């Protein structure tokens, strides 16, 4: 791998910690009781990223790691250094409870705002540039990216439930996964029938490359671009840039937000949903 590719990979991992992207790996590092100095952290970042990232401060991290507050291309984020100062750990660092220590550190240091409550997210989502599929059944809000394979899987699971009148889904289209996500999101939202446009995207979805099948919009209007930006910004308020992000009401009338598909089947989940109307749970 060329040096430029290595730097880019590191940058993407670090940005992943900023956006809350999921990385299915983590390292267990034994606790040594020592911490890396700020100067050592600066040297490590300079070496690994070739000056693209700057160390602002260091703090005690989990498992013998040293936390580093980093500025990367104008964005604040968190990385970790091993006790010997020779290795940079970028991206999520998961503890035994599955909590991302990098994300928790960013919240504690005020580098990212605290997540908006599910109830407020639901209320805001109801007033986005979005559309609802289905005419009966409980409503669920789904933030999706046109190039998201897990959104595609959600669509496939939701469609038969929608067709059977057992579920309504408010689709809030966002764009952040790939370069083509924005133009494809614009093609869906600017279509005369967004539901049909979404169907085209999903029916032609390329599972191998994880890319939606709709033709990207060439010259989307200002209003459409603004809508996509607002939808994506709202997703960020949930605490993670992850899709699909689902919001629904439980049977006790409480708004619930989950990032990604749960292990239980959507059919089983729908059977226990509460009543969501106009962005609010109805008891």
C-alpha positions as CSV (number, residue, x, y, z in Angstrom):
1,X,0.0,0.0,0.0
2,X,1.4,3.4,-0.9
3,X,2.0,6.0,1.8
4,X,-0.9,8.2,0.4
5,X,-3.2,5.3,0.7
6,X,-2.1,4.6,4.3
7,X,-2.7,8.3,5.2
8,X,-6.1,8.2,3.6
9,X,-7.0,5.0,5.4
10,X,-6.0,6.5,8.8
11,X,-7.9,9.7,8.0
12,X,-11.1,7.7,7.2
13,X,-10.7,5.7,10.4
14,X,-10.3,8.8,12.5
15,X,-13.3,10.5,10.8
16,X,-15.2,7.3,11.5
17,X,-14.8,8.1,15.2
18,X,-16.3,11.6,14.5
19,X,-19.3,10.4,12.6
20,X,-20.0,7.3,14.6
21,X,-19.4,4.9,11.7
22,X,-19.2,1.3,12.8
23,X,-15.9,-0.6,12.4
24,X,-16.2,-4.3,13.3
25,X,-12.8,-4.5,15.0
26,X,-11.1,-3.5,18.2
27,X,-7.9,-4.2,20.0
28,X,-7.4,-5.3,23.6
29,X,-4.4,-3.5,24.9
30,X,-3.0,-4.4,28.4
31,X,-3.0,-1.6,31.0
32,X,0.5,-0.4,31.8
33,X,-0.2,2.6,33.9
34,X,1.9,4.9,31.7
35,X,0.7,7.7,29.4
36,X,2.1,9.1,26.2
37,X,3.1,12.8,26.4
38,X,1.7,15.4,24.2
39,X,4.9,15.8,22.3
40,X,5.1,12.0,21.7
41,X,1.5,12.1,20.5
42,X,2.3,15.0,18.1
43,X,5.3,13.0,16.8
44,X,3.1,9.9,16.2
45,X,0.4,11.8,14.4
46,X,3.0,13.7,12.3
47,X,4.6,10.4,11.3
48,X,1.4,8.5,10.5
49,X,-0.7,11.2,8.9
50,X,2.2,13.3,7.4
51,X,1.0,16.5,9.1
52,X,-2.7,16.2,8.2
53,X,-3.7,15.7,11.8
54,X,-2.7,17.8,14.9
55,X,-2.6,16.7,18.5
56,X,-4.3,19.3,20.7
57,X,-4.1,17.5,24.1
58,X,-3.8,14.1,25.7
59,X,-5.7,12.4,28.4
60,X,-5.9,8.9,30.1
61,X,-7.7,6.4,27.9
62,X,-9.0,2.9,28.5
63,X,-6.9,-0.3,28.7
64,X,-3.6,1.5,29.0
65,X,-4.2,3.7,25.9
66,X,-3.6,7.4,25.9
67,X,-6.4,9.5,24.4
68,X,-5.5,12.2,21.9
69,X,-7.7,15.1,21.1
70,X,-7.1,15.6,17.4
71,X,-7.9,18.2,14.7
72,X,-8.1,16.6,11.3
73,X,-8.8,18.9,8.3
74,X,-10.6,21.3,10.6
75,X,-12.6,18.6,12.4
76,X,-12.2,17.8,16.0
77,X,-12.0,14.1,16.8
78,X,-10.4,11.5,19.1
79,X,-7.7,8.9,18.5
80,X,-5.7,6.7,20.9
81,X,-2.0,5.9,21.3
82,X,-0.6,2.6,22.7
83,X,1.6,2.9,25.8
84,X,4.8,2.7,23.9
85,X,3.8,5.6,21.6
86,X,4.4,3.6,18.5
87,X,0.9,2.7,17.4
88,X,-2.2,4.9,16.6
89,X,-5.6,3.5,17.3
90,X,-8.2,5.3,15.2
91,X,-11.9,4.7,15.0
92,X,-14.3,3.1,17.6
93,X,-12.7,1.5,20.7
94,X,-15.3,-0.8,22.2
95,X,-15.4,-1.9,25.8
96,X,-17.0,-5.1,27.1
97,X,-20.4,-3.5,27.1
98,X,-20.1,-2.5,23.5
99,X,-19.7,1.2,24.3
100,X,-17.5,3.2,22.0
101,X,-14.9,4.9,24.2
102,X,-13.8,7.3,21.5
103,X,-17.4,8.5,21.0
104,X,-17.9,8.8,24.8
105,X,-14.7,10.9,25.1
106,X,-15.8,13.2,22.4
107,X,-19.1,13.8,24.2
108,X,-17.2,14.3,27.5
109,X,-14.8,16.8,26.0
110,X,-17.6,18.7,24.2
111,X,-16.3,18.0,20.8
112,X,-19.7,16.8,19.6
113,X,-23.1,17.8,21.0
114,X,-25.1,15.3,23.1
115,X,-27.6,13.3,21.1
116,X,-31.1,14.7,20.6
117,X,-33.8,12.7,22.4
118,X,-35.7,10.2,20.3
119,X,-39.0,12.1,21.0
120,X,-37.5,15.3,19.6
121,X,-35.9,13.5,16.7
122,X,-39.3,12.0,15.8
123,X,-41.0,15.4,16.0
124,X,-38.3,17.0,13.7
125,X,-38.4,14.1,11.3
126,X,-42.1,14.6,10.7
127,X,-41.4,18.0,9.3
128,X,-38.5,17.1,7.0
129,X,-38.7,16.7,3.2
130,X,-39.7,13.0,3.5
131,X,-42.4,10.7,2.3
132,X,-44.5,7.9,3.8
133,X,-45.0,4.4,2.3
134,X,-48.1,2.6,3.4
135,X,-51.6,3.7,4.4
136,X,-52.3,1.7,7.6
137,X,-50.5,0.1,10.5
138,X,-48.1,1.7,13.0
139,X,-45.6,4.3,11.7
140,X,-41.8,4.0,11.8
141,X,-39.3,6.6,10.7
142,X,-36.3,5.4,8.7
143,X,-33.2,7.5,7.9
144,X,-31.7,5.9,4.8
145,X,-28.8,6.5,2.4
146,X,-29.3,5.4,-1.2
147,X,-26.0,3.5,-1.2
148,X,-26.6,1.8,2.2
149,X,-26.8,-2.0,1.9
150,X,-28.4,-2.3,5.4
151,X,-31.1,0.2,4.3
152,X,-31.7,-1.9,1.3
153,X,-32.2,-5.0,3.6
154,X,-34.6,-2.9,5.7
155,X,-36.5,-1.9,2.6
156,X,-36.9,-5.5,1.5
157,X,-38.1,-6.5,5.0
158,X,-40.5,-3.6,5.3
159,X,-42.1,-3.8,1.9
160,X,-44.2,-6.9,2.4
161,X,-45.4,-5.5,5.8
162,X,-46.3,-2.2,4.1
163,X,-48.1,-4.0,1.3
164,X,-50.1,-6.0,3.9
165,X,-51.2,-2.9,5.7
166,X,-49.2,-3.7,8.8
167,X,-46.7,-0.9,8.7
168,X,-46.2,2.7,7.5
169,X,-42.6,4.0,7.0
170,X,-41.6,7.6,6.8
171,X,-38.4,7.6,4.7
172,X,-36.0,10.4,5.4
173,X,-33.4,10.3,2.7
174,X,-29.8,11.4,3.7
175,X,-26.5,11.3,1.9
176,X,-23.0,10.7,3.4
177,X,-21.8,7.2,2.6
178,X,-20.5,7.7,-0.9
179,X,-19.8,10.4,-3.5
180,X,-22.9,9.1,-5.4
181,X,-25.1,9.2,-2.4
182,X,-26.0,12.9,-2.8
183,X,-27.0,12.8,-6.5
184,X,-29.0,9.6,-5.9
185,X,-30.7,11.1,-2.9
186,X,-31.6,14.2,-5.0
187,X,-33.0,11.9,-7.7
188,X,-35.3,10.3,-5.2
189,X,-36.5,13.5,-3.4
190,X,-36.9,15.5,-6.6
191,X,-38.9,12.8,-8.4
192,X,-42.6,13.3,-9.1
193,X,-43.2,10.1,-7.1
194,X,-40.4,9.6,-4.5
195,X,-41.9,6.3,-3.6
196,X,-41.4,4.9,-7.1
197,X,-37.9,6.5,-7.3
198,X,-37.0,4.7,-4.1
199,X,-38.4,1.5,-5.5
200,X,-36.2,1.9,-8.6
201,X,-33.2,2.5,-6.4
202,X,-33.8,-0.6,-4.3
203,X,-35.0,-3.0,-7.1
204,X,-31.7,-2.2,-9.0
205,X,-29.5,-2.2,-5.9
206,X,-26.1,-3.7,-6.5
207,X,-25.4,-5.8,-3.5
208,X,-21.8,-6.6,-4.6
209,X,-20.7,-2.9,-4.8
210,X,-23.3,-1.7,-2.2
211,X,-24.7,1.0,-4.5
212,X,-28.2,2.1,-5.2
213,X,-29.6,1.5,-8.7
214,X,-31.2,4.9,-9.5
215,X,-29.5,7.2,-11.9
216,X,-27.9,10.1,-10.0
217,X,-29.5,13.6,-10.6
218,X,-27.3,15.7,-12.8
219,X,-28.3,19.2,-11.8
220,X,-30.4,19.0,-8.6
221,X,-32.2,22.2,-7.6
222,X,-31.2,24.4,-4.6
223,X,-34.3,23.3,-2.6
224,X,-33.5,19.6,-3.1
225,X,-29.8,20.1,-2.1
226,X,-30.9,22.0,1.0
227,X,-33.4,19.3,1.9
228,X,-30.8,16.6,1.7
229,X,-28.4,18.6,3.8
230,X,-31.1,19.3,6.4
231,X,-32.0,15.6,6.6
232,X,-28.4,14.6,7.0
233,X,-27.8,17.2,9.6
234,X,-30.8,15.9,11.6
235,X,-29.4,12.4,11.4
236,X,-26.2,13.7,13.0
237,X,-28.2,15.0,15.9
238,X,-29.1,11.5,16.8
239,X,-25.5,10.9,18.0
240,X,-24.3,8.8,15.1
241,X,-24.1,9.1,11.3
242,X,-25.4,5.5,10.8
243,X,-28.1,4.1,8.5
244,X,-30.6,2.9,8.7
245,X,-31.5,4.8,11.9
246,X,-35.0,3.9,13.0
247,X,-37.4,5.7,15.3
248,X,-40.7,4.3,16.5
249,X,-42.9,4.2,19.6
250,X,-43.1,1.3,22.0
251,X,-46.3,0.0,23.4
252,X,-45.9,2.3,26.5
253,X,-45.9,5.3,24.3
254,X,-42.2,6.1,24.5
255,X,-40.1,7.1,21.5
256,X,-37.3,4.7,20.7
257,X,-34.3,5.3,18.4
258,X,-32.0,2.5,17.1
259,X,-29.0,2.7,14.8
260,X,-29.0,-0.2,12.4
261,X,-31.2,-3.3,12.1
262,X,-31.9,-5.2,15.3
263,X,-31.3,-8.9,15.5
264,X,-35.0,-9.6,15.9
265,X,-37.1,-9.7,12.7
266,X,-38.8,-6.5,11.6
267,X,-42.1,-8.5,11.5
268,X,-41.7,-9.3,15.2
269,X,-40.8,-5.7,16.1
270,X,-43.8,-4.3,14.1
271,X,-46.1,-6.5,16.1
272,X,-45.1,-4.6,19.3
273,X,-45.1,-1.0,18.0
274,X,-47.0,1.8,19.6
275,X,-48.9,4.6,17.8
276,X,-46.7,7.3,16.1
277,X,-48.7,10.1,14.7
278,X,-47.3,13.4,13.2
279,X,-44.0,12.8,15.0
280,X,-45.4,12.1,18.4
281,X,-46.2,8.9,20.3
282,X,-49.9,8.6,21.2
283,X,-50.8,6.6,24.3
